[in-house]
Amino acid sequence: MIVLGLTGSIGMGKSTTAAMFRDAGIPVHDADAAVHELYSGVAAPMIEAAFPGTVNNGMVDRGKLGERVIGKPGELKRLEAIVHPLVAGIRNRFLEEAAACGAKLAVLDIPLLYETGGEKLCDCVAVVTAPAEVQRARVLARPGMTEEKFQAILAKQVPDAEKRKRADFIVDTSQGLEAARRQVDAIISQLAAG
């Protein structure tokens, strides 16, 4: 089974692209969804123990947790020490199940793939991209998003140009859904053929 890493900077269309792989019958593991699941499940009491007052009714309050860890590298490392092994366990079970079902291709949707060294888990990587002005318009259209927040997020991400350089495949989402779907189908044909 080939493991394809799927990544892209904020506003590039990664979630939509991941859905296209899913629609084509390819198993997709969503790292963000795994964290969300953990925050309302098994990780909540562990996070409350490490960061008292950050869990309400069994669910991590992302706002309160963010106040405790954002801009504090030591605190962020403490949080990651709790969450990353749990996410890895979910991801490994996903890959085992996909292989057991005979999948020829599985996708790991990891937003900060290059930033966290996640490419080491993958046989190849697809980067979702769009021109900077398209990205900016998409992100600033999100509720509650400001130019300052957008710039702060970008500062934490490997630049798009660098991601594209390191990618095995590129999906340009600026030409519409059908064009992106054709690019996804071409990747699937190349990787899952046979």
Secondary structure as a PSIPRED ss2 file (coil, helix, strand):
# PSIPRED VFORMAT (PSIPRED V4.0)

   1 M C   1.000  0.000  0.000
   2 I E   0.000  0.000  1.000
   3 V E   0.000  0.000  1.000
   4 L E   0.000  0.000  1.000
   5 G E   0.000  0.000  1.000
   6 L E   0.000  0.000  1.000
   7 T E   0.000  0.000  1.000
   8 G C   1.000  0.000  0.000
   9 S C   1.000  0.000  0.000
  10 I C   1.000  0.000  0.000
  11 G C   1.000  0.000  0.000
  12 M C   1.000  0.000  0.000
  13 G C   1.000  0.000  0.000
  14 K H   0.000  1.000  0.000
  15 S H   0.000  1.000  0.000
  16 T H   0.000  1.000  0.000
  17 T H   0.000  1.000  0.000
  18 A H   0.000  1.000  0.000
  19 A H   0.000  1.000  0.000
  20 M H   0.000  1.000  0.000
  21 F H   0.000  1.000  0.000
  22 R H   0.000  1.000  0.000
  23 D H   0.000  1.000  0.000
  24 A C   1.000  0.000  0.000
  25 G C   1.000  0.000  0.000
  26 I C   1.000  0.000  0.000
  27 P C   1.000  0.000  0.000
  28 V E   0.000  0.000  1.000
  29 H E   0.000  0.000  1.000
  30 D E   0.000  0.000  1.000
  31 A H   0.000  1.000  0.000
  32 D H   0.000  1.000  0.000
  33 A H   0.000  1.000  0.000
  34 A H   0.000  1.000  0.000
  35 V H   0.000  1.000  0.000
  36 H H   0.000  1.000  0.000
  37 E H   0.000  1.000  0.000
  38 L H   0.000  1.000  0.000
  39 Y H   0.000  1.000  0.000
  40 S C   1.000  0.000  0.000
  41 G C   1.000  0.000  0.000
  42 V C   1.000  0.000  0.000
  43 A H   0.000  1.000  0.000
  44 A H   0.000  1.000  0.000
  45 P H   0.000  1.000  0.000
  46 M H   0.000  1.000  0.000
  47 I H   0.000  1.000  0.000
  48 E H   0.000  1.000  0.000
  49 A H   0.000  1.000  0.000
  50 A H   0.000  1.000  0.000
  51 F C   1.000  0.000  0.000
  52 P C   1.000  0.000  0.000
  53 G C   1.000  0.000  0.000
  54 T C   1.000  0.000  0.000
  55 V E   0.000  0.000  1.000
  56 N E   0.000  0.000  1.000
  57 N C   1.000  0.000  0.000
  58 G C   1.000  0.000  0.000
  59 M E   0.000  0.000  1.000
  60 V E   0.000  0.000  1.000
  61 D C   1.000  0.000  0.000
  62 R H   0.000  1.000  0.000
  63 G H   0.000  1.000  0.000
  64 K H   0.000  1.000  0.000
  65 L H   0.000  1.000  0.000
  66 G H   0.000  1.000  0.000
  67 E H   0.000  1.000  0.000
  68 R H   0.000  1.000  0.000
  69 V H   0.000  1.000  0.000
  70 I C   1.000  0.000  0.000
  71 G C   1.000  0.000  0.000
  72 K C   1.000  0.000  0.000
  73 P H   0.000  1.000  0.000
  74 G H   0.000  1.000  0.000
  75 E H   0.000  1.000  0.000
  76 L H   0.000  1.000  0.000
  77 K H   0.000  1.000  0.000
  78 R H   0.000  1.000  0.000
  79 L H   0.000  1.000  0.000
  80 E H   0.000  1.000  0.000
  81 A H   0.000  1.000  0.000
  82 I H   0.000  1.000  0.000
  83 V H   0.000  1.000  0.000
  84 H H   0.000  1.000  0.000
  85 P H   0.000  1.000  0.000
  86 L H   0.000  1.000  0.000
  87 V H   0.000  1.000  0.000
  88 A H   0.000  1.000  0.000
  89 G H   0.000  1.000  0.000
  90 I H   0.000  1.000  0.000
  91 R H   0.000  1.000  0.000
  92 N H   0.000  1.000  0.000
  93 R H   0.000  1.000  0.000
  94 F H   0.000  1.000  0.000
  95 L H   0.000  1.000  0.000
  96 E H   0.000  1.000  0.000
  97 E H   0.000  1.000  0.000
  98 A H   0.000  1.000  0.000
  99 A H   0.000  1.000  0.000
 100 A H   0.000  1.000  0.000
 101 C C   1.000  0.000  0.000
 102 G C   1.000  0.000  0.000
 103 A C   1.000  0.000  0.000
 104 K C   1.000  0.000  0.000
 105 L E   0.000  0.000  1.000
 106 A E   0.000  0.000  1.000
 107 V E   0.000  0.000  1.000
 108 L E   0.000  0.000  1.000
 109 D E   0.000  0.000  1.000
 110 I C   1.000  0.000  0.000
 111 P C   1.000  0.000  0.000
 112 L C   1.000  0.000  0.000
 113 L C   1.000  0.000  0.000
 114 Y C   1.000  0.000  0.000
 115 E C   1.000  0.000  0.000
 116 T C   1.000  0.000  0.000
 117 G C   1.000  0.000  0.000
 118 G H   0.000  1.000  0.000
 119 E H   0.000  1.000  0.000
 120 K H   0.000  1.000  0.000
 121 L H   0.000  1.000  0.000
 122 C C   1.000  0.000  0.000
 123 D C   1.000  0.000  0.000
 124 C E   0.000  0.000  1.000
 125 V E   0.000  0.000  1.000
 126 A E   0.000  0.000  1.000
 127 V E   0.000  0.000  1.000
 128 V E   0.000  0.000  1.000
 129 T E   0.000  0.000  1.000
 130 A C   1.000  0.000  0.000
 131 P C   1.000  0.000  0.000
 132 A H   0.000  1.000  0.000
 133 E H   0.000  1.000  0.000
 134 V H   0.000  1.000  0.000
 135 Q H   0.000  1.000  0.000
 136 R H   0.000  1.000  0.000
 137 A H   0.000  1.000  0.000
 138 R H   0.000  1.000  0.000
 139 V H   0.000  1.000  0.000
 140 L H   0.000  1.000  0.000
 141 A C   1.000  0.000  0.000
 142 R C   1.000  0.000  0.000
 143 P C   1.000  0.000  0.000
 144 G C   1.000  0.000  0.000
 145 M C   1.000  0.000  0.000
 146 T C   1.000  0.000  0.000
 147 E H   0.000  1.000  0.000
 148 E H   0.000  1.000  0.000
 149 K H   0.000  1.000  0.000
 150 F H   0.000  1.000  0.000
 151 Q H   0.000  1.000  0.000
 152 A H   0.000  1.000  0.000
 153 I H   0.000  1.000  0.000
 154 L H   0.000  1.000  0.000
 155 A H   0.000  1.000  0.000
 156 K H   0.000  1.000  0.000
 157 Q C   1.000  0.000  0.000
 158 V C   1.000  0.000  0.000
 159 P C   1.000  0.000  0.000
 160 D H   0.000  1.000  0.000
 161 A H   0.000  1.000  0.000
 162 E H   0.000  1.000  0.000
 163 K H   0.000  1.000  0.000
 164 R H   0.000  1.000  0.000
 165 K H   0.000  1.000  0.000
 166 R H   0.000  1.000  0.000
 167 A C   1.000  0.000  0.000
 168 D C   1.000  0.000  0.000
 169 F E   0.000  0.000  1.000
 170 I E   0.000  0.000  1.000
 171 V E   0.000  0.000  1.000
 172 D E   0.000  0.000  1.000
 173 T H   0.000  1.000  0.000
 174 S H   0.000  1.000  0.000
 175 Q H   0.000  1.000  0.000
 176 G C   1.000  0.000  0.000
 177 L H   0.000  1.000  0.000
 178 E H   0.000  1.000  0.000
 179 A H   0.000  1.000  0.000
 180 A H   0.000  1.000  0.000
 181 R H   0.000  1.000  0.000
 182 R H   0.000  1.000  0.000
 183 Q H   0.000  1.000  0.000
 184 V H   0.000  1.000  0.000
 185 D H   0.000  1.000  0.000
 186 A H   0.000  1.000  0.000
 187 I H   0.000  1.000  0.000
 188 I H   0.000  1.000  0.000
 189 S H   0.000  1.000  0.000
 190 Q H   0.000  1.000  0.000
 191 L H   0.000  1.000  0.000
 192 A H   0.000  1.000  0.000
 193 A C   1.000  0.000  0.000
 194 G C   1.000  0.000  0.000
